[in-house]
């Protein structure tokens, strides 16, 4: 999330600057509107369709209430499986990310011939969404939580490695220089110079990725990769919207609890 | 790691003991959690066919099905990617507009009272925790499968995050121009137009573009549940194990994501 909070660009003082700027703005808006119109023609997305669909949406919500509370014991097991997938996937991904993050960082004396290609691979891994990984691994390893876990391993590897190598590049170079001046080798520099500074950030990114992964694991079952998503898919297929509602509610509750806990720990870490 | 564990002079041994117990407790909890999760995700062993399957997957990725890129009469890669792009553009535009009133509601300096801004913030975070795939499934039931369901799903889901980012932007604006306008007798609408909007618009656009980058990635998966875009041919190709076609679709997705990231990053740099 790269955001540069800058004050609004001040209006140019010279009056002659005003006109071309304005034309540019108007041209920008025209392009935007034309793009939106073209897009809505392509997807046949019109307000009319939405109005026609709204009553159906309403009846769907009506079918969802009251939720089927008696279904709760059945979905508790798969919900816990979802958490287990998220925990293992995040941890293994983070472990894989450590050496790669060290290779990517430009301030540890690693040759550019190694770090740039590694970064390219990282960028490639991050372009593939978690559900796609899951769909592929289900095809290879069969339906079940193992495929889901592998999908999350790759997904979290991409995120954690990128965030961590950026954190490593931002650490204070003083200790590293002092250590190399007294003759420490590269492993010692990493152990005593880099790790103590980067560890809090790494843990914080790990927890953040865990939050993301819990949400992801909840829908992995839709493509057959274990967890609560499978039951959600089944209840929706059987038109048991009351059961779907209880699944969604439980997912929401678990996600909120985990987000809260993880935010508390992260605040303590940093 | 923990700055607050620095021992106070005089009771060094006691607090060292306590921090050691705390460390042991945390370690114990972590071990229990991992033991429990490994119990859940058992490795069922590699299936006998895994070797040949992996080989054919690798073959497929090395020899992508180039003929799928353009088929004159319908469902091909380019049209799938175009649909994905269009879905994420429309979804982002809808969210960027819809979330503005929510954002003003949720920001503490623009809404009337803490009760309004608090409930606005809660509403936004509730919207945020719904995964977009679940929203997509609900909309498919309402408006039928297709791109439109995907647009609505992305639009609704993005409101949660964009609303939060927008409201933080509004809370961080410089109060000077606003107070000056009020002092010179401007009404609320004029204050909004000449003091607030000029400060927040560049940041709004930048966040919307950032969200657009995320939405492109989500839009590629929406098709897996039937909400249009490139995901639909992908799931068909996966089901019939047509790995050459999976390969070309993945290449297409990677190309689309990389190109949109570059374009959107370039525009964002120029705006802010």
Interface residues (C-beta under 8 A of the other chain):
Chain A: X1 X2 X3 X4 X5 X6 X7 X8 X9 X35 X36 X38 X39 X40 X42 X43 X44 X45 X49 X50 X52 X53 X54 X56 X57 X60 X80 X81 X83 X84 X85 X87 X88 X91 X123 X124 X127 X128 X129 X130 X131 X132 X135 X136 X139 X140 X141 X142 X144 X145 X146 X149 X196 X199 X200 X203 X215 X216 X218 X219 X222 X223 X226 X232 X236 X248 X252 X255 X256 X259 X268 X269
Chain B: X1 X2 X33 X34 X36 X37 X38 X39 X40 X41 X42 X43 X44 X46 X47 X50 X53 X54 X57 X82 X83 X86 X87 X89 X90 X93 X126 X129 X130 X131 X133 X134 X137 X138 X139 X141 X142 X143 X144 X146 X147 X148 X150 X151 X152 X172 X174 X198 X199 X200 X201 X202 X203 X206 X207 X210 X217 X218 X220 X221 X224 X225 X228 X234 X235 X238 X241 X246 X250 X253 X254 X257 X258 X272
